[in-house]
Amino acid sequence: MPVEGFWIFDTAQVNVELISGHLTITQPSEVKAYVDAFATLDDMAVYGDRAQALITRARDALL
C-alpha cells in the first residue's frame, strides 16, 4: 500500500504528495505505474453490503 497520496490527471500527469514534499510526474512509464497501482487498489475495494460486512467482522474481532 503506498504511503503517499496521489492524484491521476488523465494519462498525462500524476501529482504525488509525500511527507516531505510534492512531485509532479509526467514521464509516461512513471504515470503508468500509478495508473496500475490505482487499478490494483480499485480491484481490492469493496462497497455496500460487502464493505459493511468487512467493517463488522473487523469490529467484532476487536471486541
N, C-alpha and C positions, 0 to 999 in steps of 0.2 A: 504494500500500500504506500503510495507516495506520501512523503511528509509535507511537501509543498502543495499549495493550491494552484490550479492552472485554469486558464480560460482559452478556449479554441475559437479563433475567428476564421470561419470558412476553412480552407485548406492552406491558407497563406501565412497565418501568424498564430503563435501561441504566446500568451503572457503568463509568466510564472512568478508567483510571489513566494520568496524564500524568507527564512527568518532574518537573514542579513541583507536582503536587497530584492531587486526586481529584475527579471530578464524579459526581453522580447526576442522570441525565436522566430526566424523566417527561413532557415535552411530547410528545404523540403524533406530531407531524410529525418531531421530532428522533429519537425512538425508531425510527420507520420508516426514517430514514436509516441507522441502524446495522444494522437488520434487512436492508435492501437491500445494504449493504456486506458483511455476512456471507454473504448469498446469492451475491454475486459471487465472494468468496473460495472458497466451497464449490464453485461451478461450476469453478473453476480447479484444485482439489485433485485429486491422483492418489494411488492406493493400490496396494498389492500389487505385481504384476509391472510395472505401468506406472511406479510410483514407483521400483522398483529399477532399471529401465532408465534413467530420468531421472538418478538418482544416479550410475550407472555412466558415462553419457555426460559428465556434469559432471566426474567424477573423471578420466576419460580425456583430456578437453580440457586439464586442468591438468598432465598428465604430459609 
